[in-house]
Amino acid sequence: MSHTQKLSEARRGDRGVIVQVGGGEAGDEHALEVERRLLELGFVEGARIELLHEGLIGRDPIAMKVDDMRVALRRHEAARLTVRLEPAAAAAALMVAEEAAA
C-alpha cells in the first residue's frame, strides 16, 4: 500500500508520484513564489520522482530525478511538494527492470 508524505521527508532511493504542489496558503507571497518556481522546473502533479542523493549536512540539499531530468532542491522547497511513494518492493522491481532495459 502506498502513502503520501512531503518530499522533504523522503529518503534516498524513494520513488513515487507528485500528488500536490503547494499547500494552498493564500496571502503568503514567498510560498506562492516557491510554488511557481517548482512548477516551472517540472514539479507538476503526476510527475514521477526518485530521490537520488542527500547532502551530508542535515541531508540538504537533495537531488532527484523528475521524469527524465535531474534537479536539486533544498528541503524547505521540497516541503512544498506532496508525493505518493511506491512500496519498496515495487520500487526495487522497477529499478531492476530499468537497468535491464538500459
C-alpha positions in Angstrom: 0.0 0.0 0.0 1.4 3.4 -0.9 1.2 6.5 1.3 1.6 10.2 0.9 4.2 12.5 2.5 6.1 15.7 1.9 9.0 15.2 -0.5 11.3 16.8 2.2 10.7 13.7 4.4 11.7 11.2 1.7 14.9 9.2 1.9 17.4 8.2 -0.7 16.0 5.6 -3.1 12.4 6.5 -2.5 10.2 6.7 -5.7 6.8 8.0 -6.2 4.5 10.4 -7.9 3.8 14.1 -7.1 0.2 14.4 -6.0 0.1 18.1 -4.9 2.2 21.2 -5.4 1.9 23.8 -2.6 -0.3 23.9 0.4 -2.9 26.4 -0.7 -1.9 29.2 1.8 -3.4 32.3 0.5 -1.5 35.6 1.0 1.9 34.0 1.6 3.9 35.6 -1.3 7.1 33.7 -0.6 5.3 30.3 -0.6 3.5 31.2 -3.8 6.8 32.2 -5.5 8.4 28.9 -4.5 5.4 27.0 -5.9 5.6 28.9 -9.1 9.3 28.1 -9.5 8.7 24.4 -8.7 6.0 24.3 -11.4 8.4 25.9 -13.9 11.0 23.3 -13.1 8.6 20.5 -14.0 7.4 19.6 -10.5 3.8 19.1 -11.6 1.1 16.7 -10.4 1.6 13.3 -11.9 5.4 13.6 -12.4 7.4 10.6 -11.3 10.2 11.3 -8.9 13.1 9.3 -7.4 15.4 10.7 -4.7 19.0 10.1 -5.8 21.2 11.9 -3.3 21.1 13.7 0.0 23.7 16.3 1.2 26.0 15.4 4.1 25.0 18.3 6.4 21.4 18.0 7.5 20.6 15.8 4.4 20.4 19.1 2.5 20.2 19.7 -0.5 18.5 16.7 -2.1 19.0 15.6 -5.7 16.2 13.8 -7.5 15.1 12.5 -10.9 11.9 14.2 -12.0 10.6 12.3 -15.1 13.7 12.4 -17.3 15.6 15.3 -15.7 17.7 15.7 -12.6 17.1 18.6 -10.2 18.5 19.6 -6.8 16.3 21.3 -4.1 16.7 22.4 -0.6 14.5 20.5 1.9 12.4 23.6 2.7 11.5 23.9 -1.0 10.8 20.1 -1.2 8.4 20.6 1.7 6.0 22.3 -0.7 5.5 19.0 -2.6 3.4 16.1 -1.5 4.2 12.7 -3.1 2.7 9.3 -3.1 5.5 6.9 -2.5 5.7 3.4 -4.1 6.1 0.4 -1.8 9.8 -0.6 -1.5 9.3 -3.9 -3.3 7.7 -2.3 -6.3 10.4 0.4 -6.5 13.1 -2.3 -6.4 11.5 -4.3 -9.1 11.1 -1.2 -11.3 14.8 -0.3 -10.7 15.8 -3.8 -11.9 13.6 -3.6 -15.0 15.1 -0.2 -15.9 18.6 -1.4 -15.5 17.9 -4.5 -17.7 16.4 -2.3 -20.4 19.5 0.0 -20.5 
